[in-house]
């Protein structure tokens, strides 16, 4: 019970959120704190039930003693009415003894009631603390899951996203090179054709000149009878 009281005092004096925020692993810290509180709550509940039972027993003993005193008072009055003073004194003496017992029973009852109140208060506080821990633990688990998902997504993007982009960049660069080569080849082919056309132009002119010369030579031969 001493360990429970010490742990309970620590929890009550500390801020649960601060305890969890300072933890290296808040999820494990929340789980452990919840387990400790559940164990403590079970023990406190059993102790509280025992103390409350003791309070009821002490109250019942007090009430029974009070009832006996009232009965002795009644019999003393009846004895006096019947003129039996000796009997009345006997009843009153027993009543006096019971009054001493009643005071003792009253003290025990009050102490049991005070202990029961403290235990009930501790039980209620632990229940409240456990509820807060459970709520905070659920929030921490959700945040931890979200953070894990984000880290995983970041790792996937780092491992695969960048490499994929690099592959696309390399492919695009290769295609650009091919396109540049094709355009250069087309340009060279176009220049070659231009030169060929130009040469053909002059070839045709030479043929025409040769034809004219041949015609003139034939006419000259004809004139000279050759």
Secondary structure by P-SEA (a helix, b strand, c coil): caaaaaaaaaaaaccaaaaaaacccaaaaaaaaaaaaaaaaaaaaaaaaaaaaaaaaaaaaaaaaaaaaaaaaaaaaaaaaaccaaaaaaaaaaaaaaaaaaaaaaaaaaaaaaaaaaaaaaaaaaaaaaaaaaaaaaaaaaaaaaaaaaaaaaaaaaacaaaaaaaaaaaaaaaaaaaaaaaaaaaaaaaaaaaaaaaaaaaaaaaaaaaaaaaaaaaaaaaacc
